[in-house]
Amino acid sequence: MKISLQAFPADECRYAVYDFDFVTEENVQKSRIFFIAWCPDTSRVRSKMIYASSKDRFKRELDGIQIELQATDPTEMGLDVIRSRAS
């Protein structure tokens, strides 16, 4: 399953949790849970500040987060980036 970039507005911040299933080079099935903080450069400054200040508290409430990914551009959370961070 791919991340739907349409769920991330071009000018609004969002949080997302993504369960990434993959197969290693040794042919082992694995899963990594990503916490994605999406704050594009075109977001309002106030929105960026609110998301930045609440991110850690929000993330602490979630169990099982293994990898955090901060993105300001869609290329920073593409499938190739997800794969490289999961390994």
Secondary structure, DSSP 8 states (H G I E B T S, - for coil): ----GGGS-TTS-EEEEEEEEEE-TTS-EEEEEEEEEE--TTS-HHHHHHHHHHHHHHHHTSS---EEEEESSGGGGSHHHHHHHH-
